[in-house]
């Protein structure tokens, strides 16, 4: 996240927006959770557990719809399709 979701100000290195006072703690927590789910999906793929990787991707996308997570989800879906 580069800008405050409340007022669109640039984010500096603190947990609160300097302009509007918005608390970023929950947003940062959600981003961190999505990151953990992303790496869990990668680990599941490495182990060959495509279904579990798909579930991790779905959960990660529900939290953070970033391009990186969407790309991994597309890859997992293709693997699911060609694996079946």
Secondary structure, 3 states (H helix, E strand, C coil): CCECCCCCCECCCCCECCCCCCECHHHHHHHHHHHHHHHHHHHHHHHCCHHHHHHHHHHHHHHCCCHHHHHHHHHHHHHHHHHC
